[in-house]
Amino acid sequence: MSQPRPLEFARSTEKEPHLERARAILRAHPELKDLCGPTPITALFVLLLVGGQVAIAWALRDSPWWALLATAWLVGAFIDHGLWVLIHECTHNLVFRSPRLNAVLQLFTNLPILFPAAASFRKYHLIHHRFQGDPELDADLATPFEAKLIGNSFWGKAFWELNFWAFQAMRVSRLKRIPLVDGWYIANFAIQLAFIAGVWALLGPRALVYMFLASIFAIGLHPLGARWIQEHFLVKAPQETYSYYGPLNWVAFNVGYHNEHHDVMRVPWTRLPKVRQLAPEFYDTLHYHTSWTALWLKFLFDPSLSLYSRMTRTGGSGDGTVRAEDSAKAA
């Protein structure tokens, strides 16, 4: 087992790393530009997963609690995790050419997840790409209070994973320079309330319990939750972004190719593996993960990994309001 790191964030004086990497990669391999562009077939997967999750909830509407719990952990979490990845595809406008159509599809994709998160994810995730590691702008970073509260014990980290959805929502209060409420956010909230009311009326409360459990397992206390550890937790400092090349990419729409995604953001999930194939010299020298389950257990049991295991940086982002559409243009 590794020696525990000091309980403080790592700090970098360098700029966000992927912009310069992207320029170097595209100079060496201009053919990568041919991989960019939307993949409309992704919308079909959205329909299948949303319909499948609702159908399972309907089938479980009269089931005992243990059946809800087991199905949510063994099946529902994988569906909701897939839906999160497809929300991510919509965020980067990789389904349709129209940003508005992608945003509308995001709201539909959000339905079985219950939490109204698609509109805010679209806003904060694009800013994460531009200002990775900036505590004032990167919602992917834990707050200092959150990191101190959880510490590096097994029980603290397990509690954090189980309640990751709540901690993620609380981070918004730190990001004062990013306006949260707009028309899309209000629409997302209203649609989710209407969906929850409809499920309650037509399928009953147990169906909602199943959907809630699937939602929290998809991003939390589950091997799939290791994806959020895999992406930027410092297991091989100073490298601050990591890919996952394991079998679960088959059911996670290649979301494990995270270095590739940060480097060439306009490549959809269907073509992400080709980025590494075409530019192996940029990726084979980087540390990567091959098992989300192994990483999940390492995070829980190894005190050297905690919410502090992140690279932070400040400066270069100014003092004014930062908007997602500006980050999207910069990308």
N, C-alpha and C positions, 0 to 999 in steps of 0.2 A: 504493500500500500504506500502511496506517495506521502511525503511530508506535507502537513497542512500549510497552505499559503497564508500570509497575513490577511486578516479580514479587512481588506481595503481594495478598491478598484485599481486595476493596472492603468497606467496613464501613458499616452503616446504624444509626442511632439510632432508627429508626422500627420499629413493630411489623410483624409479618408482614402483607403488603398485602392479601391477598384477602378476609379476613373483613369488613373495612369496605367493600370494593368490592361484595361479595356483598349486603350489607345495602342499599347504595345502589341496586344493580341491581334487587333484588327489590321495593324501595319504588317504583321507577319503573315496573317491569314485573312486577306480581304474577302475570301470566298465565304467566310462566316456570315457576311451580310445577307447571303442568299437564304439563310435559315430563318431570318427574321420575318415577322408578319403573323397575322391572325390565323387561327385554326377553328373555323365555325363548327366542326364536328364536336368540339368540346361542349356545345350547348346540349347535344344529345345525351352526353354523360350526366349533365346537370339534371335533365328530365328523369333519367333512369334512377339516379341516386335519391332525388327528392321523392319521387314516386315510391321507390323501394322503402325508404324510411317511414313514410306515412303508412304504407301497407303493413309493415312490421308492427307499427304502433297499433293499427287496427286489429291485427291478429292477437296482440297481447292485452287488449282492452279489459279482459276479465281474468288475467293471469295473476298468480300469487307474486309477492314481492321478490322472492328469490329468482323467479323466471325473468322478471323485469331486469334485475341486477345482472344476472348471468348473460342475458341476450345483449344488454347494453354494452357490457365489457367485451364480449366475444365477437359481436357482429356490429352493433350500432356505432361503436367508437370508430370502426374502420370506415363506415359510411360517412359519418360526420367529419372525420379527418379529411376524407376525399372531398367533401363539400368545401371545407376550408381552403384546400388547394385550388379548387375551381374558383372560389371567390378571389383568391390571389391572382389567378389567370385573368379574371375580369378586371382587377385593379390595374394591371399592366396593359389593358386593352388588347388582349391576345386571343379573344374569341371572335369579335366582330371589328370591323374597321371604325365604326362609330363609337366614340367614348360613351355617348348617351345610352346606346343599346347595351354596352358592357355594364354600365351602372345599373340599368334596369334588370339585367340578368343576375347581377349580384344580389339584388333585393330578393329575387325569387329563390336563389340558391340558399339564402340565409334562413328560409322558412323553418326547416326542421331543427335548426340549431337553437331556436327559441330566443336567444339573446340578440337584441338588435345591434349587430356589430359590423355589418357589411359596409355601411357608409363611412363609419369612423375608421375602419381598417383601410379603406381606400385612401383616406386622407393621410393617416399617420404612416402607413407603410411606404408610400412614395417618398415621404420626407426622410424616413429611415435610410433609404438608399443614398440619398444625397448627403445626409449628415450622420452617418453611422458613428455611434459612440459619443455623440454630443448629448450630455445629460439634459440640456434645455429643449432638445428637439427629437431625440430618438426614443420613441415609446417602447422599443424593444428592450431598453435598459430598465432594470429594477431601480426604484427610488432608494436613496440611502437608508431611509427608515425601513423600507421593505427588506433590504439586504441585512440590516442589523437585526431586525425582528426574527428573521428565519435562521440566521447563523449558518453553521455547517454541520449540524447534527442530523442524524437520520430522521428523527421525528419532526424537526423543523422543516426539512426539505420535503418530507412526505406530506405534511400539512400544506405547504406551499403548492405542491403539485395538485393536490385535491381541490384547492381553492384558487388555482391559477386564473380562472375566469374572473374572479372578484378582484384579485390583485391587479390584473391587467386593466380593469375598469378604473381602479383607483389611481393609476398612473396619470390619467388625463389631467388631474388637478395640477400636476407639476409642469405640464406643457402649456404654459400661459401664453406663449407667442403663436399658438396654433388655434384658430377659431374652430370650435367643435360644432356648434349648432348651425345648420343651414337647411335648405329645403330637402336635400337628400336625407339628412339625418332625421328630420321630422317624419318624412315618408317612411323611412326604415322602421322607426319606432311605431308608427301607427299601423303599418302592415303587420308587424310582429304581434301587436296586441290583438288585432283582428284574427290572425291565424290561431293564436293561443285560445281565444274565446271560441272559435269555431271547432277546434279539436276538443275542447272541454265539452261543448254542447253535443257534438256528433260522436265522439269516440270515448269520452269520459276521462276522469282524472288519471287513471293508470296509464293511459296512452301518453299523457303529458309527463308523467314520472319517467317513463321509459325514455322519452326524447331528452329530458333534462339530464338523466344519467349518461346517456350516450354522448351528450354535448360536453359534459365535464370530463369524461374519460378520454374523449378524442384529443384533448389538449392537456391532460393532467396525469393522474396516477395510473399510468398505462405505458407499455413500451413505446407507443406512438408519441407519448409526451416527450420522449427523448429527442424528438426532432427539434424542439426549441432549445435543447441543450446542445445538440449537434451543430447548429448553425453558427453560433458565435461564442460559445463558452471556451475559454482558453485551456485546452488540453495540451497544446504544444506552442506555448508563447514563443515569440511575439505574433505568430500567425493568428489572425482574429476571425477568419471565416473558414468553415470546413464543409466538405461535401460528405455525403453518405452514398456508398456504392454497394447496396445490399438488396436482398430479394424483395423487401417491402416497397421498393420503388415501383414494383409492378402494380400494387394496389394504392399507391400514393401519387400517381401521376408524375413520377420522376422528380418529385420535390426535393429529393436528396441531393440533386446536382446544384448545390447552393453556391459554390464558388462560380460555377459556370453561369448561373442566373445573375449573380451580382455583376459579373464581368460583361455579359451581353444580355441585357434585360429584355430585349425585344424578341428573344427566341422562345417560342411556346413549349409546353411540356413535351409535345410529341417529338421535338427535334433537339431537346437539351442534351441527350447523350452524344449527339454528333459533335457538339462543341468540344468535348474532351477528345473524341476520336480525331478531329481535324487539327487540334492544337495540343497534342499530348505533352510537349515539352513544357507547357505552362501549368500542367496539372499533375503530372506524375511525380513531381518533386515536392508536392504539398502533402501534408498529413491529411488523412481522411479516415472516415469510420466505415466499418463493414457490418456492424450490428447495432441497431437501436436498442435491443434488449440488454446487451452488455453495457452500453453507455448509460442506459437508464439505471441499472443496478450500481454502476460505478458512481453515478451522481448521488444516489441515495446513501451509499455506504462509505464513500471515500471523502474524508473531511477536507481534502485538498481542493475539492470542487464545491463551490457555493455560488450564490448570486453575485458575489464579488468577483467571480472569475470572468471578468469582461474587460475589454480595452475601452478606455474613455479618452476623449479629446475635447478641447474647447477652442474657440476662436474661429474666425473665418465665416461665421454665420450672421454677423451683424446683430442689431438690436431690435429690428422691426418685426412686423407680423410675417410669418412664413406660411405660404399656401401650397397645398398639394399640387395644384395645376402648374405652379412655377417649377416645382421639383420635377414634374413629369416632362416639362419642356426641356429642362436641363438634361434629363436622362436621354 
